[in-house]
């Protein structure tokens, strides 16, 4: 299960492909990633169709940037394909994503560098 979460963290890192973020911003960015996955998880549990997830996330978090919202279809496809509703009921995908982001911060930053170059 943790392997799946690590893959999710790496997927979001590649999708964001933003400039290297300062170490001080690690907690804020990892919390944001966790929140995004938590919203997608809740949409799945609520029976939202995968194609409607971007609208559900945008409605729940209108403050999210367009760049961030543009990642939602790919992330929703990932969550819907990798996790059954039963698995998601017993999992805090948001917290696990946040923890994996923090634990693998240096690796994520290296991937961002590689994508930019």
C-alpha positions, 0 to 999 in steps of 0.5 A: 500500500505504501508503494502506491502512495509513494507512486502517487507522490511521485506522480504529483511531483512530475505533474506539478513540475514547478521550480525547486521549492525551498525546504521551508515550504516542504510542509506547506506543499506536502500538506497541499498534496495531502489535501488534494488526494484527500478530496479525490478520495472523498469524491470516490467514496461519495460516488462522484464519477471520475470525470466529475472530480475536477469540478467537485475539487474546484467547488470544495477548494475555490482558492486552488490555482488553475495549475493545481486544478489542472492536475486533478484529472490525472490524479483522479484517474490514478486514485480511481484505477489503483484503489477500490472504495473498500480500500479507500474506506480504511485508508487516509490517503491524504495523510499518507500522501503528506507523509510520503511527500515529507519522507521523500522530499529530496527525491521529489525535488530531484525529479522536478530538476530532471523534468525541468532540464 
